[in-house]
């Protein structure tokens, strides 16, 4: 059951544009890092909290090992195709925004995997002793998109449950 505004395919074009902007931003930032930093070099951006540290990740998400670069590339392709399917069937603006974020980020990392068999990562967050995995712009948008999907799912689930309870 859809709630609120539903969109036709023509109305999805602005959301496709969001994916393209994310892809371009991701690729430009990676090219800037590769052309201005040495592999392993780290530069402070905001004190000791945010650094740009140029690394290459041949593994899957968060540096997890899932059989090496070929398996990671194959998993990325499968995930990307699934996200494209979700974009095609999506009907609400919040879900389309979320999927557009994920699609743009996934395509950015997929391009790296297909061309280099690894992903350029460079954003490093350190708070005290806590150090998050180094990531990139694409990863950021994929993560934000996943949070938006979860919010959408939570809202839709509550809406469906409230309707079924009132019958």
ZIDATA-V703433 format. One record per residue. N is the residue number from 0. RES is the residue in one letter. SS is DSSP state (~ for helix, > for strand, _ for the rest). PSI is psi in radians with two decimals (* if undefined). BURIAL is b if it has 9 or more other ideal C-beta (glycine too) atoms within 8 Angstrom, else e. Layout:
[[N,RES,SS,PSI,BURIAL] [N,RES,SS,PSI,BURIAL]]
This chain:
[[0,X,_,2.09,e] [1,X,_,2.48,e] [2,X,_,2.45,e] [3,X,_,-2.54,e] [4,X,_,2.33,e] [5,X,_,2.59,e] [6,X,_,2.50,b] [7,X,_,2.98,e] [8,X,_,-0.73,e] [9,X,~,-0.63,e] [10,X,~,-0.14,e] [11,X,~,-0.20,b] [12,X,~,-0.75,e] [13,X,~,-0.55,e] [14,X,~,-0.60,b] [15,X,~,-0.66,b] [16,X,~,-0.67,e] [17,X,~,-0.80,b] [18,X,~,-0.73,b] [19,X,~,-0.74,b] [20,X,~,-0.77,b] [21,X,~,-0.77,b] [22,X,~,-0.84,b] [23,X,~,-0.80,e] [24,X,~,-0.76,b] [25,X,~,-0.85,b] [26,X,~,-0.65,b] [27,X,~,-0.79,e] [28,X,~,-0.66,b] [29,X,~,-0.75,b] [30,X,~,-0.68,e] [31,X,~,-0.77,e] [32,X,~,-0.84,b] [33,X,~,-0.63,b] [34,X,~,-0.24,e] [35,X,~,-0.13,e] [36,X,_,2.68,b] [37,X,_,2.59,e] [38,X,_,2.19,e] [39,X,_,-0.22,e] [40,X,_,2.54,e] [41,X,>,2.35,b] [42,X,>,2.35,e] [43,X,>,2.38,e] [44,X,>,-0.88,e] [45,X,>,1.60,e] [46,X,_,-2.40,e] [47,X,_,0.01,e] [48,X,_,-0.83,e] [49,X,>,2.19,b] [50,X,>,2.67,b] [51,X,>,2.02,b] [52,X,>,2.01,b] [53,X,>,1.98,b] [54,X,>,2.86,b] [55,X,>,2.33,b] [56,X,>,1.84,b] [57,X,_,-0.10,e] [58,X,_,-3.01,b] [59,X,_,-2.84,b] [60,X,~,2.44,e] [61,X,~,0.49,e] [62,X,~,0.21,e] [63,X,_,2.49,e] [64,X,_,2.06,e] [65,X,_,0.94,b] [66,X,_,0.22,e] [67,X,_,-3.07,b] [68,X,~,-0.65,b] [69,X,~,-0.77,e] [70,X,~,-0.74,b] [71,X,~,-0.72,b] [72,X,~,-0.77,b] [73,X,~,-0.76,e] [74,X,~,-0.68,b] [75,X,~,-0.71,b] [76,X,~,-0.81,b] [77,X,~,-0.80,e] [78,X,~,-0.72,b] [79,X,~,-0.76,b] [80,X,~,-0.65,e] [81,X,~,-0.73,e] [82,X,~,-0.66,b] [83,X,~,-0.76,b] [84,X,~,-0.80,e] [85,X,~,-0.65,b] [86,X,~,-0.75,b] [87,X,~,-0.73,e] [88,X,~,-0.16,e] [89,X,_,2.55,b] [90,X,_,-0.25,e] [91,X,_,2.59,b] [92,X,~,-0.72,b] [93,X,~,-0.69,b] [94,X,~,-0.70,b] [95,X,~,-0.69,b] [96,X,~,-0.82,b] [97,X,~,-0.84,b] [98,X,~,-0.61,b] [99,X,~,-0.72,b] [100,X,~,-0.84,b] [101,X,~,-0.75,b] [102,X,~,-0.81,b] [103,X,~,-0.77,b] [104,X,~,-0.76,b] [105,X,~,-0.71,b] [106,X,~,-0.66,b] [107,X,~,-0.80,b] [108,X,~,-0.57,b] [109,X,~,-0.72,b] [110,X,~,-0.81,b] [111,X,~,-0.80,b] [112,X,~,-0.72,b] [113,X,~,-0.74,e] [114,X,~,-0.80,e] [115,X,~,-0.16,e] [116,X,_,0.37,e] [117,X,_,2.92,b] [118,X,>,2.41,b] [119,X,>,2.13,b] [120,X,>,2.63,b] [121,X,>,-0.24,b] [122,X,>,2.14,b] [123,X,>,2.26,b] [124,X,>,2.19,e] [125,X,>,2.13,b] [126,X,>,1.88,e] [127,X,_,-2.17,e] [128,X,_,-0.14,e] [129,X,>,2.19,e] [130,X,>,2.07,e] [131,X,_,2.76,e] [132,X,_,2.51,e] [133,X,_,2.38,b] [134,X,>,-3.04,e] [135,X,_,-3.09,b] [136,X,~,-0.74,b] [137,X,~,-0.82,b] [138,X,~,-0.69,b] [139,X,~,-0.81,b] [140,X,~,-0.60,b] [141,X,~,-0.78,b] [142,X,~,-0.78,e] [143,X,~,-0.73,b] [144,X,~,-0.72,b] [145,X,~,-0.72,b] [146,X,~,-0.75,e] [147,X,~,-0.67,b] [148,X,~,-0.76,b] [149,X,~,-0.72,e] [150,X,~,-0.80,b] [151,X,~,-0.83,b] [152,X,~,-0.75,e] [153,X,~,-0.79,e] [154,X,~,-0.80,b] [155,X,~,-0.70,b] [156,X,~,-0.75,e] [157,X,~,-0.70,e] [158,X,~,-0.82,b] [159,X,~,-0.75,b] [160,X,~,-0.67,e] [161,X,~,-0.60,e] [162,X,~,-0.70,b] [163,X,~,-0.51,e] [164,X,~,-0.44,e] [165,X,_,-0.09,e] [166,X,_,*,e]]
